[in-house]
């Protein structure tokens, strides 16, 4: 297994895995950095010619649009966790304990970060650790990006982690740290911080030293839980060439517009026409003061000698450039299954059938990513509960919004259709509106109270039994 002798003591296995994992982490970093530049709107500058002047670099920067973020956001906004249940219940003691872990770890913040990293880089991680408290060990769940975490997984079962590493830098102490997990234990290593930023540091080196007394035995699986994007690529990774083409088209348009804003003019004369000189030009046939003839004013008219005319450069129509850019954006929307209005706010020219098909593609894509994310979240929550000494009696399930119905408009439109089809209100609340059992009960109580208040106001409230017999 990658040259690591499984018969070695666990702490020595950590040391044997360290150079292997850090080398793989460094090998993946150039790809991660490239995708991160697109995600942050800092894509490589589109090029014009080899001798482009430095003055045009501003136009190059202005020609970039953060298409990658729009592609990621369209899916991430459809992955919305609602809560957690254990063994089919949201009210049992173990379910409430899981809900407390979810709340204490601010999972409403952790989950979007975890999902967005996975969509952008094709993989991300949840790390479960612990810290002491007065009530015993407390589970800590964090989202980790592939810039600083790498996990070696089983080639046939990608959810099983054989070994993992996390690296980080303490800027104040000028020290780099690496923590390595193997089955049965973990060890922390350190080295003096090298030059270069935290995001660009090379982690593979021979100067790592184990932190004295850092080895800890761990039971169960390795507490690093990977998300792997279906297909093995980031959501926009296979379309970088198309994004570059769009940015280059925008650059050509804005530079053309800027250059033709100052249209060139020249004087033309017929052949054999006498020269056109100045007062100081002895060779000119006429002495002309240009400052008088070509007075620059909005209402000025220039009188030219016979046989002379003014030439002006022609205007370049940029409509074909705009059309080409829109066609490229439609292609990008199609191949990434991103709704066209997210890339082109004015989607008036999109047909209803095309919009429906594109929306369906987005829902299928989001549902596929959500299925993977829910499994990873459930595994991390199971580990977190065990850290706090709770063994669930049944399956942990992460409750999420249906990707097809996230907004209130979408939910109530589907609810109206389901009501017309004869589905019960409780079923609509549970399966379409996505309400929790507590919310459903509260809604029933509120509805009963409203009915009672209305009955009292109308005087049709039921009388007590003693009053009816009198």
PyMOL commands that set and color helices and strands:
alter all, ss='L'
color gray80, all
select helices_A, chain A and resi 10-39+54-62+67-76+93-104+107-121+198-200+237-260+290-293+319-336+340-343+352-387+408-420+425-431+437-458+465-469
alter helices_A, ss='H'
color red, helices_A
select strands_A, chain A and resi 81-86+123-131+138-145+149-153+161-170+175-182+185-192+209-210+216-217+224-228+265-269+308-312+396-400
alter strands_A, ss='S'
color yellow, strands_A
deselect
rebuild
show_as cartoon
